[in-house]
Amino acid sequence: MHKVMVAILKGYREWTEELGSDREWKIQLVQASIEKIASEEAAKCNSFYVPHRKDVLIFLANGVEEECLREVISKIEKVSPVPVETSIGCGSTPLSALRGESRKCEGSDVAVVHIDLNYFSKDEIYSAYVRAMNNYSTLLNLFLGVGGIGAYLGGDNFVFFIDPKDLHIIDEVKMILKDAKIGVGIGKNPREALSKAASSLKFLRENRNLRSYLIQ
Ligand SMILES: Nc1nc2c(ncn2[C@@H]2O[C@H](COP(=O)(O)OP(=O)(O)OP(=O)(O)O)[C@@H](O)[C@H]2O)c(=O)[nH]1
């Protein structure tokens, strides 16, 4: 089963409204400091902070000690302007874990599908971003079908966390995206799976006739 910790910033909307109208830069500043701690501290637990909607924080937690995640939250609370409410859920897919399908959890491996578009840096800067976002939207919907959780990592990089039994979805990704590299990793925790997926992408950059590669 997959395990996910969700941390909700309680009263975030009310906090933003207290800041007056000259506020967006202040909100961005706070979000960046929360995300810095979230990424850094989650990695120490072999977890991964999934960049997402900012007022809710998602941590993938397969094979991760809950006590370690609680310490991540206590560090976030030091910079958060509002209280943080957490819950840990488990489920047969990462998304069902996020939705709290079950509280009881037996460990399972997690699969990471790291997708990297080709020739991104050859496009004009803003058009490249629009292309990336259009592809991201399509992929988010595709991976919903197998209970995957996705994130935009920056540049032309997207990542999806799925159950290893659902890796058949890669055939559909290949049909939708003709010009992309698909690095896949399977690990006992998110950090290990991400690292293997990054190694798979490195292999694909060196073997450009291949479109996907799996390291387990
Ligand atoms: N977050 C994140 N960003 C990355 C990563 N690798 C590359 N990027 C960003 O994505 C941009 C595009 O990188 P590439 O994929 O190497 O560029 P490309 O033109 O598509 O080159 P090919 O993939 O070799 O066709 C880079 O400028 C970085 O900003 C990564 O692993 N993570």
The ligand as a Gaussian input file, in Angstrom:
#p B3LYP/6-31G(d) Opt

LIG

0 1
 N       13.426000      20.451000     -12.105000
 C       14.246000      19.963000     -13.046000
 N       14.516000      20.716000     -14.115000
 C       15.334000      20.209000     -15.037000
 C       15.914000      18.926000     -14.917000
 N       16.664000      18.690000     -16.029000
 C       16.556000      19.791000     -16.803000
 N       15.762000      20.723000     -16.212000
 C       15.333000      22.010000     -16.755000
 O       14.752000      21.763000     -18.016000
 C       15.386000      22.586000     -19.007000
 C       15.468000      21.802000     -20.294000
 O       16.451000      20.795000     -20.139000
 P       16.681000      19.658000     -21.213000
 O       15.600000      18.654000     -21.136000
 O       18.071000      19.139000     -21.017000
 O       16.586000      20.464000     -22.601000
 P       16.108000      19.975000     -24.021000
 O       16.309000      21.113000     -24.972000
 O       14.719000      19.424000     -23.941000
 O       17.151000      18.842000     -24.359000
 P       16.870000      17.311000     -24.671000
 O       16.008000      16.807000     -23.543000
 O       18.244000      16.707000     -24.622000
 O       16.191000      17.256000     -26.003000
 C       16.738000      22.927000     -18.407000
 O       17.165000      24.164000     -18.853000
 C       16.440000      22.991000     -16.941000
 O       15.947000      24.283000     -16.639000
 C       15.588000      18.140000     -13.765000
 O       16.028000      17.002000     -13.566000
 N       14.760000      18.719000     -12.862000

